């Protein structure tokens, strides 16, 4: 059976767009090369749209999960292998979690941060054992990783969160982890 990777990422274009597009291209190549099906937020915009389009162009399988409210805004990427329209954001996250065999978190905004936080919470609580790869391109997540240390130093964590995630500083290094 084909493995699936759930990718959490931004619906906006980043400031350093050329560099990010190179990284997205590398990720699409890794997904295609390893015959993974990608699960993502279903939009045609931002990083998520760029990644989905690259995988579709290479005949890969891409499954979008989008809530009704965003479908009404006409941002759905219509060339997907499958599209699931769900009632709300909570159901979107739940289905994306269920469909993925592991998770990749790319740079993004508060939506991406919320998705990452929820799956990390599930991992800490033992609800999932699936691997979480945090792609810390150009130190994008450094402040959040430092905040985890502050939380731990102040006794607000029951576990070392950094042991629950695999931090990768660029897409090229990701493939070594995925293969193993």
N, CA and C atoms as a LAMMPS dump frame, in Angstrom:
ITEM: TIMESTEP
0
ITEM: NUMBER OF ATOMS
540
ITEM: BOX BOUNDS ff ff ff
-5.0000000000000000e+02 5.0000000000000000e+02
-5.0000000000000000e+02 5.0000000000000000e+02
-5.0000000000000000e+02 5.0000000000000000e+02
ITEM: ATOMS id mol type element x y z
1 1 1 N 0.841 -1.191 0
2 1 2 C 0 0 0
3 1 3 C 0.886 1.254 0
4 2 1 N 0.476 2.235 -0.74
5 2 2 C 1.238 3.48 -0.855
6 2 3 C 1.207 4.25 0.463
7 3 1 N 2.372 4.706 0.904
8 3 2 C 2.439 5.516 2.12
9 3 3 C 2.032 6.948 1.808
10 4 1 N 1.522 7.606 2.824
11 4 2 C 1.078 8.995 2.677
12 4 3 C 1.81 9.892 3.65
13 5 1 N 2.17 11.069 3.168
14 5 2 C 2.795 12.083 4.005
15 5 3 C 1.846 13.27 4.088
16 6 1 N 1.54 13.685 5.302
17 6 2 C 0.737 14.891 5.496
18 6 3 C 1.697 16.061 5.634
19 7 1 N 1.476 17.078 4.808
20 7 2 C 2.339 18.257 4.811
21 7 3 C 1.538 19.453 5.303
22 8 1 N 2.045 20.094 6.35
23 8 2 C 1.462 21.333 6.863
24 8 3 C 2.342 22.475 6.379
25 9 1 N 1.739 23.477 5.759
26 9 2 C 2.532 24.589 5.233
27 9 3 C 1.637 25.791 4.958
28 10 1 N 2.271 26.893 4.621
29 10 2 C 1.576 28.157 4.46
30 10 3 C 0.775 28.291 3.178
31 11 1 N -0.25 29.116 3.265
32 11 2 C -1.061 29.45 2.091
33 11 3 C -0.65 30.807 1.525
34 12 1 N 0.47 31.319 2.002
35 12 2 C 1.009 32.591 1.505
36 12 3 C 2.344 32.333 0.829
37 13 1 N 2.77 33.299 0.025
38 13 2 C 4.096 33.219 -0.583
39 13 3 C 5.09 33.856 0.381
40 14 1 N 6.219 33.184 0.618
41 14 2 C 7.208 33.712 1.559
42 14 3 C 8.01 34.865 0.976
43 15 1 N 8.659 35.573 1.884
44 15 2 C 9.5 36.715 1.508
45 15 3 C 10.631 36.282 0.569
46 16 1 N 11.335 35.228 0.947
47 16 2 C 12.44 34.706 0.143
48 16 3 C 11.889 33.629 -0.789
49 17 1 N 11.062 34.041 -1.729
50 17 2 C 10.307 33.125 -2.569
51 17 3 C 11.183 32.206 -3.417
52 18 1 N 12.258 32.708 -4.027
53 18 2 C 13.104 31.885 -4.897
54 18 3 C 13.723 30.718 -4.135
55 19 1 N 14.265 31.005 -2.954
56 19 2 C 14.876 29.952 -2.147
57 19 3 C 13.823 28.929 -1.722
58 20 1 N 12.667 29.41 -1.281
59 20 2 C 11.617 28.506 -0.824
60 20 3 C 11.123 27.628 -1.971
61 21 1 N 10.99 28.19 -3.156
62 21 2 C 10.542 27.392 -4.302
63 21 3 C 11.559 26.298 -4.621
64 22 1 N 12.847 26.588 -4.491
65 22 2 C 13.872 25.553 -4.689
66 22 3 C 13.692 24.42 -3.675
67 23 1 N 13.426 24.781 -2.425
68 23 2 C 13.218 23.773 -1.383
69 23 3 C 11.941 22.974 -1.654
70 24 1 N 10.887 23.651 -2.082
71 24 2 C 9.624 22.98 -2.409
72 24 3 C 9.84 22.009 -3.569
73 25 1 N 10.608 22.426 -4.572
74 25 2 C 10.923 21.532 -5.697
75 25 3 C 11.641 20.282 -5.21
76 26 1 N 12.598 20.457 -4.288
77 26 2 C 13.319 19.308 -3.731
78 26 3 C 12.355 18.377 -3.002
79 27 1 N 11.439 18.958 -2.222
80 27 2 C 10.475 18.139 -1.491
81 27 3 C 9.576 17.377 -2.456
82 28 1 N 9.124 18.027 -3.513
83 28 2 C 8.271 17.335 -4.489
84 28 3 C 9.027 16.158 -5.105
85 29 1 N 10.306 16.336 -5.377
86 29 2 C 11.121 15.253 -5.94
87 29 3 C 11.248 14.087 -4.964
88 30 1 N 11.43 14.388 -3.686
89 30 2 C 11.524 13.336 -2.667
90 30 3 C 10.207 12.574 -2.568
91 31 1 N 9.106 13.293 -2.573
92 31 2 C 7.787 12.655 -2.482
93 31 3 C 7.557 11.747 -3.687
94 32 1 N 7.875 12.228 -4.881
95 32 2 C 7.702 11.431 -6.1
96 32 3 C 8.65 10.226 -6.097
97 33 1 N 9.914 10.466 -5.811
98 33 2 C 10.933 9.407 -5.838
99 33 3 C 10.584 8.256 -4.898
100 34 1 N 10.009 8.583 -3.743
101 34 2 C 9.664 7.57 -2.75
102 34 3 C 8.231 7.066 -2.879
103 35 1 N 7.546 7.496 -3.936
104 35 2 C 6.179 7.059 -4.233
105 35 3 C 5.202 7.306 -3.075
106 36 1 N 5.319 8.468 -2.461
107 36 2 C 4.376 8.85 -1.413
108 36 3 C 3.184 9.581 -2.017
109 37 1 N 2.071 9.43 -1.377
110 37 2 C 0.89 10.237 -1.681
111 37 3 C 0.934 11.404 -0.703
112 38 1 N 0.713 12.622 -1.203
113 38 2 C 0.751 13.783 -0.311
114 38 3 C -0.661 14.174 0.112
115 39 1 N -0.808 14.401 1.401
116 39 2 C -2.039 14.917 1.988
117 39 3 C -1.738 16.349 2.396
118 40 1 N -2.627 17.277 2.053
119 40 2 C -2.38 18.678 2.418
120 40 3 C -3.7 19.428 2.46
121 41 1 N -3.639 20.736 2.677
122 41 2 C -4.816 21.559 2.895
123 41 3 C -5.705 21.854 1.701
124 42 1 N -5.342 21.42 0.504
125 42 2 C -6.238 21.49 -0.645
126 42 3 C -6.269 22.781 -1.436
127 43 1 N -5.477 23.775 -1.047
128 43 2 C -5.544 25.076 -1.727
129 43 3 C -4.552 25.158 -2.882
130 44 1 N -4.843 26.086 -3.793
131 44 2 C -3.967 26.312 -4.949
132 44 3 C -3.033 27.491 -4.727
133 45 1 N -3.058 28.073 -3.545
134 45 2 C -2.287 29.287 -3.264
135 45 3 C -1.124 29.005 -2.315
136 46 1 N -0.152 29.91 -2.315
137 46 2 C 0.962 29.853 -1.375
138 46 3 C 1.877 28.662 -1.574
139 47 1 N 2.642 28.36 -0.535
140 47 2 C 3.562 27.226 -0.564
141 47 3 C 2.801 25.942 -0.844
142 48 1 N 1.634 25.804 -0.213
143 48 2 C 0.891 24.556 -0.39
144 48 3 C 0.475 24.352 -1.843
145 49 1 N 0.076 25.418 -2.509
146 49 2 C -0.305 25.312 -3.916
147 49 3 C 0.872 24.99 -4.808
148 50 1 N 2.001 25.632 -4.54
149 50 2 C 3.217 25.38 -5.328
150 50 3 C 3.618 23.909 -5.219
151 51 1 N 3.625 23.38 -3.995
152 51 2 C 4.022 21.991 -3.775
153 51 3 C 3.057 21.027 -4.464
154 52 1 N 1.769 21.246 -4.301
155 52 2 C 0.772 20.364 -4.929
156 52 3 C 0.922 20.371 -6.449
157 53 1 N 1.087 21.546 -7.033
158 53 2 C 1.229 21.65 -8.494
159 53 3 C 2.459 20.904 -8.982
160 54 1 N 3.576 21.024 -8.27
161 54 2 C 4.811 20.333 -8.662
162 54 3 C 4.614 18.817 -8.647
163 55 1 N 3.947 18.31 -7.64
164 55 2 C 3.738 16.859 -7.532
165 55 3 C 2.775 16.378 -8.614
166 56 1 N 1.705 17.108 -8.848
167 56 2 C 0.744 16.756 -9.906
168 56 3 C 1.431 16.767 -11.27
169 57 1 N 2.273 17.77 -11.525
170 57 2 C 3.008 17.857 -12.803
171 57 3 C 3.872 16.624 -13.045
172 58 1 N 4.331 15.999 -11.963
173 58 2 C 5.191 14.812 -12.068
174 58 3 C 4.38 13.524 -11.909
175 59 1 N 3.058 13.633 -12.092
176 59 2 C 2.133 12.498 -12.02
177 59 3 C 2.058 11.851 -10.642
178 60 1 N 2.326 12.631 -9.607
179 60 2 C 2.184 12.131 -8.252
180 60 3 C 0.743 12.238 -7.78
181 61 1 N 0.47 11.602 -6.657
182 61 2 C -0.877 11.622 -6.082
183 61 3 C -0.936 12.645 -4.958
184 62 1 N -1.946 13.511 -5.031
185 62 2 C -2.118 14.573 -4.042
186 62 3 C -3.572 14.591 -3.6
187 63 1 N -3.765 14.533 -2.287
188 63 2 C -5.098 14.558 -1.692
189 63 3 C -5.255 15.856 -0.913
190 64 1 N -6.281 16.616 -1.248
191 64 2 C -6.567 17.855 -0.544
192 64 3 C -7.701 17.678 0.443
193 65 1 N -7.581 18.332 1.582
194 65 2 C -8.634 18.322 2.599
195 65 3 C -8.934 19.778 2.915
196 66 1 N -10.127 20.216 2.569
197 66 2 C -10.441 21.64 2.698
198 66 3 C -11.814 21.817 3.346
199 67 1 N -11.936 22.757 4.269
200 67 2 C -13.239 23.007 4.891
201 67 3 C -14.152 23.786 3.945
202 68 1 N -15.441 23.626 4.152
203 68 2 C -16.442 24.284 3.303
204 68 3 C -16.194 25.783 3.177
205 69 1 N -15.826 26.432 4.271
206 69 2 C -15.647 27.885 4.264
207 69 3 C -14.555 28.311 3.282
208 70 1 N -13.499 27.522 3.157
209 70 2 C -12.431 27.859 2.216
210 70 3 C -12.792 27.454 0.789
211 71 1 N -13.593 26.416 0.646
212 71 2 C -14.043 26.027 -0.701
213 71 3 C -14.866 27.159 -1.31
214 72 1 N -15.659 27.816 -0.485
215 72 2 C -16.492 28.932 -0.956
216 72 3 C -15.641 30.099 -1.446
217 73 1 N -14.402 30.201 -0.95
218 73 2 C -13.514 31.295 -1.376
219 73 3 C -12.815 30.977 -2.693
220 74 1 N -13.129 29.819 -3.255
221 74 2 C -12.607 29.4 -4.561
222 74 3 C -11.081 29.318 -4.606
223 75 1 N -10.498 28.776 -3.555
224 75 2 C -9.043 28.592 -3.55
225 75 3 C -8.654 27.122 -3.696
226 76 1 N -9.642 26.255 -3.937
227 76 2 C -9.377 24.824 -4.076
228 76 3 C -8.582 24.569 -5.354
229 77 1 N -7.589 23.7 -5.246
230 77 2 C -6.83 23.281 -6.428
231 77 3 C -7.586 22.114 -7.063
232 78 1 N -8.161 22.338 -8.226
233 78 2 C -9.085 21.384 -8.846
234 78 3 C -8.429 20.219 -9.58
235 79 1 N -7.118 20.182 -9.68
236 79 2 C -6.452 19.097 -10.405
237 79 3 C -5.934 17.999 -9.478
238 80 1 N -6.416 17.972 -8.264
239 80 2 C -5.95 17 -7.276
240 80 3 C -6.444 15.59 -7.596
241 81 1 N -5.725 14.605 -7.089
242 81 2 C -6.125 13.209 -7.225
243 81 3 C -7.444 12.979 -6.497
244 82 1 N -7.546 13.535 -5.3
245 82 2 C -8.772 13.462 -4.487
246 82 3 C -8.926 14.783 -3.758
247 83 1 N -10.169 15.147 -3.518
248 83 2 C -10.438 16.323 -2.68
249 83 3 C -11.537 15.94 -1.687
250 84 1 N -11.277 16.208 -0.429
251 84 2 C -12.261 15.968 0.628
252 84 3 C -12.71 17.331 1.141
253 85 1 N -13.994 17.616 1.024
254 85 2 C -14.549 18.848 1.577
255 85 3 C -15.182 18.475 2.911
256 86 1 N -14.701 19.109 3.974
257 86 2 C -15.169 18.792 5.323
258 86 3 C -15.883 19.998 5.929
259 87 1 N -16.579 19.749 7.015
260 87 2 C -17.437 20.771 7.614
261 87 3 C -16.663 21.961 8.192
262 88 1 N -15.525 21.695 8.839
263 88 2 C -14.809 22.781 9.517
264 88 3 C -13.314 22.47 9.623
265 89 1 N -12.574 23.41 10.195
266 89 2 C -11.12 23.268 10.32
267 89 3 C -10.738 22.08 11.213
268 90 1 N -11.505 21.855 12.274
269 90 2 C -11.199 20.741 13.164
270 90 3 C -11.28 19.414 12.409
271 91 1 N -12.329 19.235 11.621
272 91 2 C -12.479 17.993 10.853
273 91 3 C -11.393 17.881 9.781
274 92 1 N -10.97 19.019 9.258
275 92 2 C -9.872 19.021 8.281
276 92 3 C -8.609 18.442 8.912
277 93 1 N -8.231 18.978 10.073
278 93 2 C -7.019 18.5 10.741
279 93 3 C -7.135 17.021 11.085
280 94 1 N -8.275 16.625 11.606
281 94 2 C -8.478 15.229 12.002
282 94 3 C -8.285 14.292 10.811
283 95 1 N -8.887 14.626 9.674
284 95 2 C -8.755 13.77 8.498
285 95 3 C -7.318 13.773 7.968
286 96 1 N -6.681 14.931 7.971
287 96 2 C -5.285 14.997 7.526
288 96 3 C -4.395 14.133 8.42
289 97 1 N -4.652 14.136 9.722
290 97 2 C -3.884 13.31 10.653
291 97 3 C -4.125 11.824 10.369
292 98 1 N -5.4 11.476 10.15
293 98 2 C -5.75 10.074 9.915
294 98 3 C -5.151 9.54 8.615
295 99 1 N -5.121 10.349 7.581
296 99 2 C -4.653 9.902 6.27
297 99 3 C -3.131 9.789 6.167
298 100 1 N -2.401 10.529 6.989
299 100 2 C -0.939 10.552 6.883
300 100 3 C -0.254 9.466 7.691
301 101 1 N 0.834 8.944 7.128
302 101 2 C 1.676 7.989 7.853
303 101 3 C 2.759 8.702 8.653
304 102 1 N 3.103 9.913 8.227
305 102 2 C 4.017 10.778 8.963
306 102 3 C 3.746 12.209 8.532
307 103 1 N 4.364 13.165 9.238
308 103 2 C 4.044 14.576 9.034
309 103 3 C 5.289 15.392 8.726
310 104 1 N 5.133 16.324 7.804
311 104 2 C 6.178 17.296 7.504
312 104 3 C 5.593 18.675 7.749
313 105 1 N 6.288 19.475 8.543
314 105 2 C 5.855 20.839 8.841
315 105 3 C 6.835 21.795 8.174
316 106 1 N 6.355 22.503 7.168
317 106 2 C 7.138 23.522 6.463
318 106 3 C 6.845 24.887 7.079
319 107 1 N 7.577 25.912 6.703
320 107 2 C 7.226 27.263 7.162
321 107 3 C 5.787 27.628 6.782
322 108 1 N 5.171 28.392 7.658
323 108 2 C 3.799 28.834 7.434
324 108 3 C 3.389 29.822 8.504
325 109 1 N 2.112 30.123 8.539
326 109 2 C 1.573 31.092 9.484
327 109 3 C 0.907 30.423 10.674
328 110 1 N -0.095 31.095 11.235
329 110 2 C -0.732 30.587 12.452
330 110 3 C -1.466 29.27 12.212
331 111 1 N -2.002 29.067 11.014
332 111 2 C -2.665 27.798 10.713
333 111 3 C -1.684 26.637 10.766
334 112 1 N -0.52 26.839 10.174
335 112 2 C 0.53 25.816 10.194
336 112 3 C 0.995 25.576 11.628
337 113 1 N 1.154 26.643 12.375
338 113 2 C 1.579 26.533 13.768
339 113 3 C 0.548 25.759 14.589
340 114 1 N -0.727 26.02 14.333
341 114 2 C -1.781 25.3 15.05
342 114 3 C -1.756 23.811 14.7
343 115 1 N -1.596 23.488 13.42
344 115 2 C -1.535 22.086 13.002
345 115 3 C -0.351 21.382 13.661
346 116 1 N 0.791 22.044 13.658
347 116 2 C 1.991 21.494 14.296
348 116 3 C 1.76 21.297 15.795
349 117 1 N 1.198 22.298 16.451
350 117 2 C 0.967 22.22 17.9
351 117 3 C 0.028 21.076 18.248
352 118 1 N -1.014 20.909 17.452
353 118 2 C -1.971 19.853 17.771
354 118 3 C -1.36 18.468 17.596
355 119 1 N -0.667 18.24 16.491
356 119 2 C -0.084 16.911 16.294
357 119 3 C 1.027 16.648 17.309
358 120 1 N 1.742 17.678 17.71
359 120 2 C 2.765 17.524 18.746
360 120 3 C 2.111 17.169 20.083
361 121 1 N 0.996 17.801 20.39
362 121 2 C 0.245 17.476 21.606
363 121 3 C -0.214 16.02 21.569
364 122 1 N -0.729 15.587 20.417
365 122 2 C -1.158 14.194 20.279
366 122 3 C 0.011 13.244 20.529
367 123 1 N 1.169 13.606 20.035
368 123 2 C 2.354 12.752 20.207
369 123 3 C 2.744 12.677 21.687
370 124 1 N 2.756 13.825 22.354
371 124 2 C 3.106 13.873 23.777
372 124 3 C 2.114 13.051 24.605
373 125 1 N 0.831 13.104 24.245
374 125 2 C -0.204 12.379 24.982
375 125 3 C -0.27 10.897 24.62
376 126 1 N 0.5 10.485 23.626
377 126 2 C 0.49 9.085 23.214
378 126 3 C -0.654 8.722 22.288
379 127 1 N -1.344 9.714 21.744
380 127 2 C -2.447 9.463 20.812
381 127 3 C -1.904 9.004 19.461
382 128 1 N -0.717 9.449 19.106
383 128 2 C -0.076 9.02 17.865
384 128 3 C 1.402 8.746 18.11
385 129 1 N 1.924 7.828 17.333
386 129 2 C 3.358 7.532 17.345
387 129 3 C 3.996 7.952 16.025
388 130 1 N 3.213 8.561 15.148
389 130 2 C 3.71 8.942 13.826
390 130 3 C 4.807 9.996 13.95
391 131 1 N 5.778 9.911 13.051
392 131 2 C 6.904 10.845 13.082
393 131 3 C 6.49 12.23 12.598
394 132 1 N 7.102 13.234 13.235
395 132 2 C 6.884 14.636 12.874
396 132 3 C 8.228 15.221 12.47
397 133 1 N 8.309 15.701 11.237
398 133 2 C 9.517 16.362 10.735
399 133 3 C 9.259 17.858 10.667
400 134 1 N 10.007 18.616 11.425
401 134 2 C 9.906 20.075 11.413
402 134 3 C 11.018 20.599 10.515
403 135 1 N 10.643 21.223 9.409
404 135 2 C 11.622 21.723 8.448
405 135 3 C 11.936 23.166 8.814
406 136 1 N 13.096 23.351 9.405
407 136 2 C 13.508 24.64 9.967
408 136 3 C 14.385 25.41 8.971
409 137 1 N 13.828 25.677 7.801
410 137 2 C 14.559 26.358 6.729
411 137 3 C 14.951 27.762 7.177
412 138 1 N 16.236 28.089 7.023
413 138 2 C 16.759 29.415 7.389
414 138 3 C 16.433 29.798 8.833
415 139 1 N 16.334 28.802 9.717
416 139 2 C 16.043 29.083 11.122
417 139 3 C 14.629 29.573 11.37
418 140 1 N 13.711 29.273 10.445
419 140 2 C 12.341 29.774 10.534
420 140 3 C 11.69 29.463 11.884
421 141 1 N 11.935 28.277 12.42
422 141 2 C 11.292 27.861 13.668
423 141 3 C 12.192 28.005 14.9
424 142 1 N 13.331 28.676 14.779
425 142 2 C 14.25 28.81 15.916
426 142 3 C 13.584 29.399 17.156
427 143 1 N 12.784 30.436 16.992
428 143 2 C 12.151 31.064 18.163
429 143 3 C 11.165 30.128 18.846
430 144 1 N 10.464 29.328 18.077
431 144 2 C 9.529 28.37 18.671
432 144 3 C 10.307 27.277 19.407
433 145 1 N 11.381 26.817 18.814
434 145 2 C 12.209 25.807 19.471
435 145 3 C 12.805 26.358 20.764
436 146 1 N 13.208 27.617 20.76
437 146 2 C 13.693 28.263 21.99
438 146 3 C 12.579 28.383 23.021
439 147 1 N 11.354 28.659 22.566
440 147 2 C 10.218 28.757 23.486
441 147 3 C 9.965 27.422 24.179
442 148 1 N 10.14 26.316 23.467
443 148 2 C 10.002 25.003 24.1
444 148 3 C 10.982 24.869 25.263
445 149 1 N 12.196 25.37 25.095
446 149 2 C 13.189 25.326 26.174
447 149 3 C 12.739 26.188 27.353
448 150 1 N 12.207 27.376 27.073
449 150 2 C 11.695 28.25 28.137
450 150 3 C 10.565 27.543 28.889
451 151 1 N 9.66 26.912 28.164
452 151 2 C 8.558 26.178 28.802
453 151 3 C 9.097 25.07 29.697
454 152 1 N 10.091 24.346 29.193
455 152 2 C 10.69 23.259 29.956
456 152 3 C 11.415 23.797 31.19
457 153 1 N 12.187 24.87 31.018
458 153 2 C 12.905 25.479 32.146
459 153 3 C 11.957 25.937 33.248
460 154 1 N 10.728 26.292 32.875
461 154 2 C 9.737 26.757 33.844
462 154 3 C 8.775 25.649 34.279
463 155 1 N 9.133 24.416 33.949
464 155 2 C 8.391 23.243 34.399
465 155 3 C 6.961 23.155 33.849
466 156 1 N 6.742 23.654 32.635
467 156 2 C 5.427 23.563 32.014
468 156 3 C 5.307 22.386 31.05
469 157 1 N 6.355 21.618 30.893
470 157 2 C 6.316 20.475 29.984
471 157 3 C 6.541 19.191 30.757
472 158 1 N 5.832 18.148 30.347
473 158 2 C 5.994 16.842 30.982
474 158 3 C 7.055 16.002 30.281
475 159 1 N 7.457 16.468 29.11
476 159 2 C 8.459 15.751 28.326
477 159 3 C 9.278 16.764 27.536
478 160 1 N 10.416 16.35 27.089
479 160 2 C 11.243 17.203 26.239
480 160 3 C 10.656 17.17 24.829
481 161 1 N 10 18.245 24.438
482 161 2 C 9.335 18.286 23.136
483 161 3 C 10.298 18.052 21.984
484 162 1 N 11.548 18.442 22.169
485 162 2 C 12.519 18.272 21.092
486 162 3 C 12.813 16.797 20.81
487 163 1 N 12.487 15.928 21.754
488 163 2 C 12.641 14.488 21.525
489 163 3 C 11.456 13.915 20.751
490 164 1 N 10.387 14.673 20.654
491 164 2 C 9.171 14.207 19.981
492 164 3 C 9.147 14.553 18.497
493 165 1 N 10.065 15.42 18.067
494 165 2 C 10.088 15.854 16.664
495 165 3 C 11.482 15.646 16.08
496 166 1 N 11.524 15.547 14.778
497 166 2 C 12.802 15.452 14.077
498 166 3 C 12.992 16.78 13.356
499 167 1 N 14.006 17.521 13.774
500 167 2 C 14.255 18.849 13.207
501 167 3 C 15.241 18.703 12.056
502 168 1 N 14.833 19.199 10.903
503 168 2 C 15.651 19.125 9.699
504 168 3 C 15.817 20.547 9.183
505 169 1 N 17.05 20.953 8.927
506 169 2 C 17.305 22.341 8.538
507 169 3 C 17.171 22.621 7.052
508 170 1 N 17.081 21.582 6.249
509 170 2 C 16.81 21.787 4.823
510 170 3 C 16.211 20.519 4.236
511 171 1 N 15.584 20.662 3.099
512 171 2 C 14.879 19.546 2.474
513 171 3 C 15.84 18.43 2.062
514 172 1 N 17.043 18.786 1.636
515 172 2 C 18.007 17.764 1.201
516 172 3 C 18.288 16.747 2.306
517 173 1 N 18.322 17.19 3.555
518 173 2 C 18.584 16.28 4.677
519 173 3 C 17.375 15.423 5.045
520 174 1 N 16.201 15.822 4.596
521 174 2 C 14.974 15.112 4.957
522 174 3 C 14.954 13.685 4.425
523 175 1 N 15.42 13.495 3.209
524 175 2 C 15.316 12.171 2.584
525 175 3 C 16.021 11.089 3.392
526 176 1 N 17.159 11.393 3.994
527 176 2 C 17.869 10.408 4.816
528 176 3 C 16.992 9.904 5.952
529 177 1 N 16.242 10.794 6.572
530 177 2 C 15.356 10.407 7.673
531 177 3 C 14.17 9.595 7.174
532 178 1 N 13.602 10.006 6.061
533 178 2 C 12.406 9.338 5.537
534 178 3 C 12.72 7.906 5.13
535 179 1 N 13.851 7.705 4.479
536 179 2 C 14.227 6.37 4.015
537 179 3 C 14.451 5.445 5.201
538 180 1 N 15.046 5.967 6.267
539 180 2 C 15.299 5.156 7.458
540 180 3 C 14.073 5.12 8.347
